[in-house]
């Protein structure tokens, strides 16, 4: 019997009606003969609310967390009233569990208020209840529909290191715990429901998996259980060829490879965090992105290899709010270690480098970083190269603000002559000036630096003139 890991995001479980829709999707898929493990996010906005309460407590106000707890408890009770019959014992059980979880949250906030500090470990403990509340609601509703379903505590199955707020699952330990706690339930036809985003250290201390954590949870469980597929349910039909707010005829991409979706995630497409792909690559497990609100739509399937048509550009992305930093000087020619020292200085600011370009003459190197990191990066570079600047070996360290990176992606670009030429011709036709260019050795993407004002025009140019023809 095929095993599917089905993860449902915050908009998919936002209220009672949404959770009922999720339960119907699960039941329909089980009726097709599949075994299901459900992974759920918190209701939309809940994790942010929990975080704001803790941070307010750290700065002197513990009233915010009480208000947050009351609001979340109200939403949970309201959902329980709609999803679970009054006569069912599950309703009282779900509400009691919610009351206990949120009372614990308020207690943590009080401790934070006294200490005036919210450590990463404390934040993990405080913000990890939203997913558990949804898991209780969904499992109880599935039971009222006649299914056999059981909540499984994520801390019992996803074992992580102790990097609080951004923990990394330990594959061997996680596989062992899944074999112990999940595999027997699956074999009995039970639908396990697990809160995403949450794990625990080997010693049982609660951790969270950071940005994209619930998607990551689903992928980790897919690897640990050797699932046949992982399905991510969200509020869009799949991965789009461009931002539909910029390109009216943007379309769903039916098939992508692991490499392509990794590039898309890195270059700003709101699709998946790059970490989500990693556990699936080792097991060569396909992933599908589907729309909870249009389950009949086929979505986007992500496979180890996508067998693209030669010359195909599948998607175009646009990241804004960036600056391009340039280090240049005639004294850099043939001098080893300049690049290493440059990026060591950047690392001291903990800045993320999105793109690098270097002239073949070796007289300049430029790279793109978030605009908010420019002051620190330029300062560290001037410190690092103070001697070279004084000797005029390096002429300047400068920054160009207000730029963006537009990236065209597709494995079909690999080894095909003329793709870059088509891109540049399209941009010229739309009057877009190219500031810098970079292409990775995978040949799956070409990134172009343009002004923020030209970003939208560049996306439309590539989509209209290159991708539609």
VOPAGU-2260 file (C-alpha; in pm, 1 decimal, decimal comma):
REM VOPAGU-2260
SITE   aa  ch    i         X         Y         Z
SITE  UNK   A    0       0,0       0,0       0,0
SITE  UNK   A    1     159,4     334,7    -103,8
SITE  UNK   A    2     255,3     566,3     182,2
SITE  UNK   A    3     194,2     939,7     143,4
SITE  UNK   A    4     312,0    1211,5     379,9
SITE  UNK   A    5      57,7    1493,8     344,3
SITE  UNK   A    6     148,5    1830,2     493,8
SITE  UNK   A    7    -110,4    2108,4     531,8
SITE  UNK   A    8      -1,6    2469,8     576,5
SITE  UNK   A    9    -143,6    2748,6     790,2
SITE  UNK   A   10    -402,6    2870,0     539,2
SITE  UNK   A   11    -512,8    2508,8     485,2
SITE  UNK   A   12    -597,9    2472,3     857,5
SITE  UNK   A   13    -695,3    2833,9     930,1
SITE  UNK   A   14   -1036,0    2754,0    1083,8
SITE  UNK   A   15   -1294,8    2480,7    1132,4
SITE  UNK   A   16   -1412,5    2486,0     771,5
SITE  UNK   A   17   -1055,9    2456,6     644,9
SITE  UNK   A   18    -976,8    2168,3     881,2
SITE  UNK   A   19   -1294,0    1988,1     769,6
SITE  UNK   A   20   -1178,7    2030,7     408,1
SITE  UNK   A   21    -839,6    1883,0     498,8
SITE  UNK   A   22   -1005,1    1584,5     666,5
SITE  UNK   A   23   -1213,3    1520,8     353,9
SITE  UNK   A   24    -900,5    1527,9     137,5
SITE  UNK   A   25    -729,8    1277,3     366,0
SITE  UNK   A   26   -1031,7    1045,2     371,0
SITE  UNK   A   27   -1066,5    1058,0      -7,1
SITE  UNK   A   28    -699,8     973,8     -54,6
SITE  UNK   A   29    -715,8     688,2     194,3
SITE  UNK   A   30   -1015,5     554,4       2,1
SITE  UNK   A   31    -787,1     538,8    -304,3
SITE  UNK   A   32    -581,0     277,4    -117,9
SITE  UNK   A   33    -302,3     495,0      23,4
SITE  UNK   A   34    -167,4     499,9     376,5
SITE  UNK   A   35    -155,6     858,1     506,5
SITE  UNK   A   36      57,3    1042,0     760,2
SITE  UNK   A   37     -73,9    1398,3     810,7
SITE  UNK   A   38     157,6    1682,8     912,4
SITE  UNK   A   39      -2,9    2013,1    1008,1
SITE  UNK   A   40     103,3    2371,4    1061,6
SITE  UNK   A   41     -48,6    2605,2    1319,6
SITE  UNK   A   42    -351,9    2809,7    1218,4
SITE  UNK   A   43    -259,4    3118,2    1017,5
SITE  UNK   A   44     -97,4    3383,1    1235,8
SITE  UNK   A   45     -78,6    3174,0    1553,0
SITE  UNK   A   46     299,0    3123,5    1561,7
SITE  UNK   A   47     354,2    3496,7    1508,3
SITE  UNK   A   48     109,7    3571,1    1791,5
SITE  UNK   A   49     288,2    3331,9    2026,5
SITE  UNK   A   50     624,3    3485,1    1940,2
SITE  UNK   A   51     500,9    3842,0    1989,6
SITE  UNK   A   52     368,8    3751,4    2335,4
SITE  UNK   A   53     702,9    3611,9    2448,1
SITE  UNK   A   54     898,7    3906,4    2309,0
SITE  UNK   A   55     660,5    4151,5    2478,1
SITE  UNK   A   56     715,6    3969,5    2807,7
SITE  UNK   A   57    1091,9    4005,7    2764,7
SITE  UNK   A   58    1054,1    4381,6    2722,4
SITE  UNK   A   59     835,3    4432,1    3028,1
SITE  UNK   A   60     473,4    4343,1    2942,3
SITE  UNK   A   61     327,5    4005,4    3032,8
SITE  UNK   A   62     -27,0    4114,3    2946,4
SITE  UNK   A   63      25,4    4052,2    2574,1
SITE  UNK   A   64      86,4    3680,1    2618,1
SITE  UNK   A   65    -233,0    3644,6    2824,5
SITE  UNK   A   66    -429,9    3814,3    2547,6
SITE  UNK   A   67    -261,6    3589,7    2291,4
SITE  UNK   A   68    -346,6    3276,9    2491,4
SITE  UNK   A   69    -710,0    3383,7    2528,2
SITE  UNK   A   70    -744,2    3456,2    2154,7
SITE  UNK   A   71    -589,5    3123,5    2051,6
SITE  UNK   A   72    -800,3    2932,5    2305,0
SITE  UNK   A   73   -1111,9    3105,5    2169,9
SITE  UNK   A   74   -1024,0    3004,0    1813,0
SITE  UNK   A   75    -956,4    2646,2    1924,7
SITE  UNK   A   76   -1283,6    2617,1    2117,4
SITE  UNK   A   77   -1476,3    2764,1    1825,6
SITE  UNK   A   78   -1319,9    2511,4    1587,6
SITE  UNK   A   79   -1384,6    2223,4    1829,6
SITE  UNK   A   80   -1752,4    2321,5    1857,5
SITE  UNK   A   81   -1791,5    2300,7    1479,3
SITE  UNK   A   82   -1577,4    1993,2    1415,6
SITE  UNK   A   83   -1660,9    1762,2    1705,6
SITE  UNK   A   84   -2013,7    1672,1    1822,3
SITE  UNK   A   85   -2101,3    1797,0    2170,7
SITE  UNK   A   86   -2168,7    1440,4    2279,5
SITE  UNK   A   87   -1823,4    1318,6    2176,0
SITE  UNK   A   88   -1563,7    1273,5    2448,9
SITE  UNK   A   89   -1302,7    1403,3    2204,8
SITE  UNK   A   90   -1437,1    1758,7    2227,6
SITE  UNK   A   91   -1372,8    1789,8    2600,5
SITE  UNK   A   92   -1035,4    1621,3    2557,6
SITE  UNK   A   93    -927,8    1863,0    2283,0
SITE  UNK   A   94   -1036,8    2171,6    2476,8
SITE  UNK   A   95    -871,9    2050,8    2798,7
SITE  UNK   A   96    -545,4    1984,8    2615,9
SITE  UNK   A   97    -563,0    2334,6    2462,8
SITE  UNK   A   98    -622,3    2491,0    2804,5
SITE  UNK   A   99    -322,0    2308,1    2948,4
SITE  UNK   A  100     -92,5    2396,4    2656,7
SITE  UNK   A  101    -181,9    2763,8    2669,4
SITE  UNK   A  102    -157,2    2778,1    3049,1
SITE  UNK   A  103     197,0    2643,3    3008,6
SITE  UNK   A  104     264,2    2913,5    2748,9
SITE  UNK   A  105     149,8    3186,0    2989,1
SITE  UNK   A  106     371,7    3037,4    3262,4
SITE  UNK   A  107     671,1    3053,5    3029,7
SITE  UNK   A  108     588,3    3416,3    2950,8
SITE  UNK   A  109     579,9    3497,8    3322,9
SITE  UNK   A  110     928,5    3351,2    3362,6
SITE  UNK   A  111    1050,3    3552,6    3064,3
SITE  UNK   A  112     896,2    3866,2    3217,5
SITE  UNK   A  113    1085,0    3811,0    3543,9
SITE  UNK   A  114    1417,4    3740,3    3372,6
SITE  UNK   A  115    1366,2    4006,2    3100,9
SITE  UNK   A  116    1515,3    3765,2    2848,5
SITE  UNK   A  117    1377,9    3521,9    2590,4
SITE  UNK   A  118    1648,7    3274,5    2493,5
SITE  UNK   A  119    1620,0    3061,9    2176,6
SITE  UNK   A  120    1548,1    2758,3    2392,5
SITE  UNK   A  121    1263,5    2939,0    2569,5
SITE  UNK   A  122    1124,3    3065,6    2238,1
SITE  UNK   A  123    1115,7    2709,5    2106,1
SITE  UNK   A  124     919,9    2590,5    2406,8
SITE  UNK   A  125     677,4    2882,6    2394,0
SITE  UNK   A  126     604,6    2885,0    2020,4
SITE  UNK   A  127     561,2    2512,6    1967,6
SITE  UNK   A  128     199,2    2469,0    2073,1
SITE  UNK   A  129       9,0    2603,0    1769,7
SITE  UNK   A  130      74,5    2291,9    1561,0
SITE  UNK   A  131     -22,8    2061,9    1848,0
SITE  UNK   A  132    -362,0    2233,0    1880,3
SITE  UNK   A  133    -439,5    2177,7    1511,6
SITE  UNK   A  134    -322,8    1815,2    1528,8
SITE  UNK   A  135    -568,8    1748,5    1812,1
SITE  UNK   A  136    -854,4    1909,7    1618,6
SITE  UNK   A  137    -784,3    1724,9    1294,7
SITE  UNK   A  138    -739,9    1381,2    1453,2
SITE  UNK   A  139   -1058,7    1422,0    1656,5
SITE  UNK   A  140   -1255,7    1528,1    1348,1
SITE  UNK   A  141   -1122,4    1235,3    1147,9
SITE  UNK   A  142   -1243,4    1002,3    1422,2
SITE  UNK   A  143   -1592,4    1154,7    1409,6
SITE  UNK   A  144   -1591,1    1083,5    1034,1
SITE  UNK   A  145   -1530,8     714,5    1102,6
SITE  UNK   A  146   -1155,7     705,9    1042,6
SITE  UNK   A  147    -901,8     563,3    1281,2
SITE  UNK   A  148    -671,0     851,0    1364,8
SITE  UNK   A  149    -425,0     930,1    1641,5
SITE  UNK   A  150    -214,2    1231,8    1736,5
SITE  UNK   A  151     157,1    1155,5    1759,4
SITE  UNK   A  152     374,3    1400,4    1951,2
SITE  UNK   A  153     641,5    1531,6    1709,1
SITE  UNK   A  154     890,8    1538,2    1995,6
SITE  UNK   A  155     865,6    1157,8    2001,3
SITE  UNK   A  156     951,1    1106,6    1633,9
SITE  UNK   A  157    1170,5    1393,8    1507,3
SITE  UNK   A  158    1503,1    1392,4    1690,1
SITE  UNK   A  159    1722,0    1698,5    1639,4
SITE  UNK   A  160    2041,6    1864,0    1749,3
SITE  UNK   A  161    2023,6    2146,5    2005,2
SITE  UNK   A  162    2037,3    2441,4    1765,3
SITE  UNK   A  163    1729,5    2605,8    1911,4
SITE  UNK   A  164    1511,4    2805,2    1666,7
SITE  UNK   A  165    1677,6    2632,0    1370,7
SITE  UNK   A  166    1731,6    2271,6    1474,8
SITE  UNK   A  167    1863,3    2007,6    1236,0
SITE  UNK   A  168    1698,2    1662,8    1245,0
SITE  UNK   A  169    1923,8    1363,0    1307,8
SITE  UNK   A  170    1833,9    1107,9    1036,0
SITE  UNK   A  171    1937,3     785,7    1208,9
SITE  UNK   A  172    1772,3     866,4    1542,2
SITE  UNK   A  173    1460,6    1000,3    1369,4
SITE  UNK   A  174    1425,8     684,5    1159,8
SITE  UNK   A  175    1453,2     472,1    1475,5
SITE  UNK   A  176    1185,1     674,7    1655,1
SITE  UNK   A  177     955,0     665,9    1350,8
SITE  UNK   A  178     991,6     286,7    1332,7
SITE  UNK   A  179     894,5     264,9    1697,4
SITE  UNK   A  180     608,7     517,3    1715,0
SITE  UNK   A  181     469,0     557,0    1361,4
SITE  UNK   A  182     525,7     237,4    1164,8
SITE  UNK   A  183     297,2      20,2    1387,0
SITE  UNK   A  184      12,3     272,7    1355,5
SITE  UNK   A  185      48,9     287,4     978,1
SITE  UNK   A  186      48,0     -92,0     958,5
SITE  UNK   A  187    -283,7     -95,9    1150,3
SITE  UNK   A  188    -447,3     150,6     909,2
SITE  UNK   A  189    -438,0     438,1    1158,6
SITE  UNK   A  190    -388,9     791,7    1024,7
SITE  UNK   A  191    -119,3     952,2    1241,8
SITE  UNK   A  192    -148,8    1331,2    1274,6
SITE  UNK   A  193     167,9    1517,5    1367,2
SITE  UNK   A  194     237,5    1882,0    1435,6
SITE  UNK   A  195     505,4    2011,4    1199,9
SITE  UNK   A  196     786,5    2252,9    1285,2
SITE  UNK   A  197     856,1    2079,8    1617,8
SITE  UNK   A  198    1116,6    1827,6    1730,0
SITE  UNK   A  199    1318,0    1743,6    2037,5
SITE  UNK   A  200    1679,0    1677,0    2126,9
SITE  UNK   A  201    1803,7    1333,3    2225,1
SITE  UNK   A  202    1737,2    1442,3    2584,7
SITE  UNK   A  203    1377,9    1537,1    2503,4
SITE  UNK   A  204    1414,8    1916,0    2504,9
SITE  UNK   A  205    1171,4    2084,9    2263,4
SITE  UNK   A  206    1320,0    2239,9    1949,5
SITE  UNK   A  207    1180,0    2403,4    1636,8
SITE  UNK   A  208    1305,1    2364,2    1281,2
SITE  UNK   A  209    1308,1    2730,6    1178,9
SITE  UNK   A  210    1175,2    2885,6     860,7
SITE  UNK   A  211     980,4    2638,8     646,4
SITE  UNK   A  212     979,8    2404,6     943,6
SITE  UNK   A  213     653,2    2222,7     877,3
SITE  UNK   A  214     749,2    2146,4     516,1
SITE  UNK   A  215    1085,6    2028,7     646,9
SITE  UNK   A  216     909,8    1804,1     901,2
SITE  UNK   A  217     713,2    1636,5     623,1
SITE  UNK   A  218    1027,6    1575,4     418,6
SITE  UNK   A  219    1216,2    1437,9     719,8
SITE  UNK   A  220     930,6    1198,5     797,7
SITE  UNK   A  221     916,3    1098,4     431,2
SITE  UNK   A  222    1282,3    1001,9     441,9
SITE  UNK   A  223    1255,5     824,6     778,0
SITE  UNK   A  224     952,9     618,6     669,2
SITE  UNK   A  225    1071,3     562,6     309,4
SITE  UNK   A  226     745,1     716,6     186,5
SITE  UNK   A  227     639,1     682,6    -175,3
SITE  UNK   A  228     564,1    1056,1    -204,9
SITE  UNK   A  229     540,5    1373,3       1,8
SITE  UNK   A  230     254,8    1612,3     -76,6
SITE  UNK   A  231     260,6    1975,4      37,0
SITE  UNK   A  232     -88,6    2124,3      46,0
SITE  UNK   A  233    -109,2    2502,6      29,4
SITE  UNK   A  234    -330,2    2779,9    -113,1
SITE  UNK   A  235    -193,1    2788,8    -469,6
SITE  UNK   A  236    -226,5    2540,7    -756,8
SITE  UNK   A  237     146,5    2467,9    -767,9
SITE  UNK   A  238     475,7    2634,7    -851,9
SITE  UNK   A  239     412,6    2925,7   -1087,3
SITE  UNK   A  240     626,7    3028,5   -1384,0
SITE  UNK   A  241     637,1    3384,4   -1244,6
SITE  UNK   A  242     477,9    3594,3    -974,0
SITE  UNK   A  243     114,2    3623,0   -1094,6
SITE  UNK   A  244      99,6    3973,6    -949,1
SITE  UNK   A  245     358,7    4075,4   -1209,8
SITE  UNK   A  246     267,8    3845,0   -1499,0
SITE  UNK   A  247    -102,5    3796,4   -1563,6
SITE  UNK   A  248     -59,9    3478,1   -1766,5
SITE  UNK   A  249     181,5    3308,4   -1525,6
SITE  UNK   A  250     106,5    2936,8   -1528,5
SITE  UNK   A  251     156,0    2632,4   -1310,3
SITE  UNK   A  252     472,5    2436,1   -1389,4
SITE  UNK   A  253     366,8    2069,3   -1408,2
SITE  UNK   A  254     708,3    1909,0   -1343,0
SITE  UNK   A  255    1031,9    2030,1   -1185,8
SITE  UNK   A  256    1351,1    1855,6   -1082,7
SITE  UNK   A  257    1507,1    1873,6    -735,9
SITE  UNK   A  258    1776,0    2103,4    -876,3
SITE  UNK   A  259    1525,9    2335,8   -1040,5
SITE  UNK   A  260    1304,7    2374,7    -734,4
SITE  UNK   A  261    1612,4    2427,6    -518,0
SITE  UNK   A  262    1721,9    2711,9    -744,3
SITE  UNK   A  263    1368,8    2855,6    -739,8
SITE  UNK   A  264    1355,0    2850,7    -361,2
SITE  UNK   A  265    1698,8    3010,5    -332,1
SITE  UNK   A  266    1619,3    3288,4    -577,8
SITE  UNK   A  267    1305,0    3407,7    -406,8
SITE  UNK   A  268    1010,3    3201,9    -531,5
SITE  UNK   A  269     768,1    3152,9    -241,8
SITE  UNK   A  270     753,9    2778,8    -288,1
SITE  UNK   A  271     972,3    2571,4     -54,8
SITE  UNK   A  272    1262,8    2633,2     174,5
SITE  UNK   A  273    1577,7    2476,6      21,5
SITE  UNK   A  274    1615,4    2254,6     330,7
SITE  UNK   A  275    1289,2    2078,7     248,0
SITE  UNK   A  276    1441,0    1915,6     -58,4
SITE  UNK   A  277    1749,3    1769,6     110,9
SITE  UNK   A  278    1589,9    1471,2     291,6
SITE  UNK   A  279    1400,8    1375,1     -25,1
SITE  UNK   A  280    1706,6    1375,9    -250,9
SITE  UNK   A  281    1878,5    1090,3     -66,6
SITE  UNK   A  282    1567,5     872,0     -87,2
SITE  UNK   A  283    1474,6     995,1    -437,1
SITE  UNK   A  284    1125,0    1060,8    -304,8
SITE  UNK   A  285     897,1    1266,6    -533,4
SITE  UNK   A  286     724,6    1570,7    -388,3
SITE  UNK   A  287     399,0    1723,3    -505,2
SITE  UNK   A  288     261,1    2072,5    -434,5
SITE  UNK   A  289    -120,0    2093,1    -440,8
SITE  UNK   A  290    -397,6    2337,1    -359,9
SITE  UNK   A  291    -614,6    2251,2     -59,7
SITE  UNK   A  292    -892,7    2467,2    -201,1
SITE  UNK   A  293    -873,8    2307,2    -548,8
SITE  UNK   A  294    -771,9    1948,2    -476,6
SITE  UNK   A  295    -869,8    1841,1    -827,3
SITE  UNK   A  296    -585,9    2051,4    -974,9
SITE  UNK   A  297    -286,9    1830,8   -1056,1
SITE  UNK   A  298     -34,2    2070,7    -899,3
SITE  UNK   A  299     340,9    2056,5    -948,8
SITE  UNK   A  300     533,5    1731,5    -922,1
SITE  UNK   A  301     899,4    1754,1    -816,9
SITE  UNK   A  302    1114,3    1460,6    -925,0
SITE  UNK   A  303    1481,9    1360,0    -912,7
SITE  UNK   A  304    1510,7    1431,0   -1286,9
SITE  UNK   A  305    1259,3    1631,1   -1488,7
SITE  UNK   A  306    1368,4    1537,9   -1847,2
SITE  UNK   A  307    1327,4    1894,8   -1974,1
SITE  UNK   A  308    1288,0    2002,9   -2335,1
SITE  UNK   A  309    1615,7    2155,4   -2463,9
SITE  UNK   A  310    1631,2    2533,7   -2437,7
SITE  UNK   A  311    1334,8    2555,1   -2201,8
SITE  UNK   A  312    1318,0    2832,5   -1942,3
SITE  UNK   A  313    1059,3    2723,4   -1686,0
SITE  UNK   A  314    1040,6    3013,3   -1443,5
SITE  UNK   A  315    1160,8    3364,7   -1375,1
SITE  UNK   A  316    1199,8    3519,7   -1028,8
SITE  UNK   A  317    1273,9    3865,0    -893,0
SITE  UNK   A  318    1435,6    3950,8    -557,4
SITE  UNK   A  319    1437,8    4315,2    -451,9
SITE  UNK   A  320    1568,3    4512,3    -154,6
SITE  UNK   A  321    1930,2    4438,4    -243,8
SITE  UNK   A  322    2260,9    4622,1    -290,1
SITE  UNK   A  323    2561,9    4534,2    -503,4
SITE  UNK   A  324    2901,1    4574,2    -336,9
SITE  UNK   A  325    3211,7    4612,3    -553,3
SITE  UNK   A  326    3577,8    4578,7    -459,8
SITE  UNK   A  327    3800,9    4702,6    -741,9
SITE  UNK   A  328    4158,6    4805,1    -810,5
SITE  UNK   A  329    4442,2    4742,5   -1053,8
SITE  UNK   A  330    4651,6    4604,0    -769,9
SITE  UNK   A  331    4416,2    4302,2    -740,6
SITE  UNK   A  332    4543,0    4152,0   -1068,5
SITE  UNK   A  333    4704,2    3814,0   -1004,2
SITE  UNK   A  334    4708,1    3857,0    -624,9
SITE  UNK   A  335    4592,5    3534,2    -454,6
SITE  UNK   A  336    4358,2    3548,3    -156,7
SITE  UNK   A  337    4163,6    3863,7    -245,4
SITE  UNK   A  338    3833,9    3676,9    -288,7
SITE  UNK   A  339    3890,8    3474,1      28,0
SITE  UNK   A  340    3957,7    3785,7     234,0
SITE  UNK   A  341    3658,4    3960,0      78,7
SITE  UNK   A  342    3412,8    3690,6     181,1
SITE  UNK   A  343    3571,6    3637,3     520,8
SITE  UNK   A  344    3495,3    4005,0     585,7
SITE  UNK   A  345    3139,4    3957,1     460,5
SITE  UNK   A  346    3097,0    3654,2     687,7
SITE  UNK   A  347    3185,3    3865,6     990,2
SITE  UNK   A  348    2863,1    4058,8     922,0
SITE  UNK   A  349    2667,3    3731,9     880,4
SITE  UNK   A  350    2539,1    3867,4     549,2
SITE  UNK   A  351    2385,7    3636,8     290,2
SITE  UNK   A  352    2552,5    3661,3     -52,4
SITE  UNK   A  353    2295,6    3597,4    -323,8
SITE  UNK   A  354    2517,0    3633,0    -629,3
SITE  UNK   A  355    2884,3    3683,9    -721,6
SITE  UNK   A  356    3039,4    3816,4   -1042,9
SITE  UNK   A  357    3407,1    3878,0   -1118,7
SITE  UNK   A  358    3574,7    4038,1   -1417,7
SITE  UNK   A  359    3813,7    3810,4   -1607,9
SITE  UNK   A  360    4078,9    4079,8   -1567,8
SITE  UNK   A  361    4061,2    4014,2   -1191,5
SITE  UNK   A  362    4048,2    4389,2   -1133,7
SITE  UNK   A  363    3706,3    4382,4    -968,9
SITE  UNK   A  364    3474,3    4151,5    -783,6
SITE  UNK   A  365    3112,3    4232,2    -708,2
SITE  UNK   A  366    2844,7    4055,1    -511,5
SITE  UNK   A  367    2483,8    4113,5    -410,8
SITE  UNK   A  368    2362,1    4121,9     -50,0
SITE  UNK   A  369    2048,2    4239,6     134,9
SITE  UNK   A  370    2045,5    4620,0     153,8
SITE  UNK   A  371    2031,7    4623,2     533,6
SITE  UNK   A  372    2376,6    4458,6     551,7
SITE  UNK   A  373    2559,4    4714,0     332,9
SITE  UNK   A  374    2694,6    4943,3     605,3
SITE  UNK   A  375    2844,6    4657,9     803,8
SITE  UNK   A  376    2988,7    4480,8     497,9
SITE  UNK   A  377    3149,7    4790,9     349,7
SITE  UNK   A  378    3294,2    4880,9     688,4
SITE  UNK   A  379    3447,2    4535,6     736,4
SITE  UNK   A  380    3588,7    4536,9     382,3
SITE  UNK   A  381    3752,5    4876,5     436,8
SITE  UNK   A  382    3905,8    4744,9     758,9
SITE  UNK   A  383    4025,0    4425,5     587,1
SITE  UNK   A  384    4185,0    4608,5     294,1
SITE  UNK   A  385    4301,6    4921,7     476,1
SITE  UNK   A  386    4665,2    4862,0     376,5
SITE  UNK   A  387    4582,6    4791,0      11,0
SITE  UNK   A  388    4360,1    5100,2      -5,2
SITE  UNK   A  389    4635,6    5318,5     140,4
SITE  UNK   A  390    4877,9    5181,0    -123,5
SITE  UNK   A  391    4621,7    5240,8    -401,4
SITE  UNK   A  392    4626,1    4868,5    -484,0
SITE  UNK   A  393    4253,1    4870,0    -421,8
SITE  UNK   A  394    4087,5    5181,8    -557,1
SITE  UNK   A  395    3758,5    5156,0    -378,5
SITE  UNK   A  396    3500,8    4958,1    -189,6
SITE  UNK   A  397    3161,4    5079,5    -306,8
SITE  UNK   A  398    2794,7    4989,6    -301,0
SITE  UNK   A  399    2514,6    5038,8    -551,2
SITE  UNK   A  400    2182,8    5047,7    -369,2
SITE  UNK   A  401    1834,9    4985,7    -507,0
SITE  UNK   A  402    1907,8    4680,9    -718,7
SITE  UNK   A  403    1735,9    4346,9    -766,5
SITE  UNK   A  404    1828,0    4004,5    -901,5
SITE  UNK   A  405    1615,4    3859,8   -1180,4
SITE  UNK   A  406    1679,6    3491,2   -1242,3
SITE  UNK   A  407    1570,0    3270,4   -1532,5
SITE  UNK   A  408    1562,4    2900,2   -1441,3
SITE  UNK   A  409    1525,3    2568,2   -1615,2
SITE  UNK   A  410    1729,7    2250,4   -1656,5
SITE  UNK   A  411    1657,7    2275,8   -2030,2
SITE  UNK   A  412    1907,0    2563,2   -2045,1
SITE  UNK   A  413    2195,8    2325,5   -1973,9
SITE  UNK   A  414    2435,6    2286,6   -2265,9
SITE  UNK   A  415    2210,8    2470,0   -2512,7
SITE  UNK   A  416    2358,1    2754,4   -2713,9
SITE  UNK   A  417    2161,6    3075,6   -2755,3
SITE  UNK   A  418    1952,9    3077,9   -2435,8
SITE  UNK   A  419    2148,7    3366,1   -2282,5
SITE  UNK   A  420    2128,2    3552,7   -2610,9
SITE  UNK   A  421    1748,6    3522,8   -2611,0
SITE  UNK   A  422    1736,7    3654,1   -2255,4
SITE  UNK   A  423    1955,1    3954,5   -2330,0
SITE  UNK   A  424    1765,7    4035,1   -2649,7
SITE  UNK   A  425    1434,3    4030,1   -2462,2
SITE  UNK   A  426    1568,8    4261,0   -2193,2
SITE  UNK   A  427    1704,1    4502,2   -2454,0
SITE  UNK   A  428    1366,1    4512,8   -2625,8
SITE  UNK   A  429    1205,2    4617,5   -2297,3
SITE  UNK   A  430    1472,7    4879,6   -2228,7
SITE  UNK   A  431    1622,9    4698,9   -1929,4
SITE  UNK   A  432    1986,9    4777,7   -1849,0
SITE  UNK   A  433    2195,6    4482,3   -1727,0
SITE  UNK   A  434    2432,6    4576,8   -1442,7
SITE  UNK   A  435    2592,9    4235,7   -1377,0
SITE  UNK   A  436    2548,0    3871,5   -1476,1
SITE  UNK   A  437    2619,3    3534,2   -1313,0
SITE  UNK   A  438    2558,7    3173,6   -1412,8
SITE  UNK   A  439    2613,8    2869,6   -1196,2
SITE  UNK   A  440    2806,5    2567,1   -1316,2
SITE  UNK   A  441    2480,9    2365,9   -1314,1
SITE  UNK   A  442    2368,0    2587,6   -1606,1
SITE  UNK   A  443    2014,6    2570,4   -1462,0
SITE  UNK   A  444    1992,5    2943,2   -1400,1
SITE  UNK   A  445    2112,1    3279,5   -1523,5
SITE  UNK   A  446    2097,6    3568,3   -1275,8
SITE  UNK   A  447    2096,1    3930,9   -1384,5
SITE  UNK   A  448    2136,6    4239,4   -1165,4
SITE  UNK   A  449    1906,2    4526,4   -1263,5
SITE  UNK   A  450    1773,8    4834,1   -1089,0
SITE  UNK   A  451    1467,2    4780,2    -872,0
SITE  UNK   A  452    1272,2    4999,8   -1113,5
SITE  UNK   A  453    1356,6    4761,7   -1400,1
SITE  UNK   A  454    1282,8    4442,9   -1205,4
SITE  UNK   A  455     918,3    4402,0   -1303,0
SITE  UNK   A  456     989,6    4489,1   -1666,4
SITE  UNK   A  457    1270,1    4231,9   -1673,4
SITE  UNK   A  458    1039,8    3958,3   -1540,8
SITE  UNK   A  459     773,6    4040,2   -1798,6
SITE  UNK   A  460    1030,1    4057,4   -2079,4
SITE  UNK   A  461    1167,4    3711,7   -2005,6
SITE  UNK   A  462     822,8    3557,9   -1952,5
SITE  UNK   A  463     672,9    3712,0   -2267,4
SITE  UNK   A  464     964,3    3695,0   -2510,1
SITE  UNK   A  465    1153,3    3383,8   -2397,0
SITE  UNK   A  466     918,5    3150,7   -2207,8
SITE  UNK   A  467     605,9    3185,8   -2423,1
SITE  UNK   A  468     786,0    3125,7   -2752,8
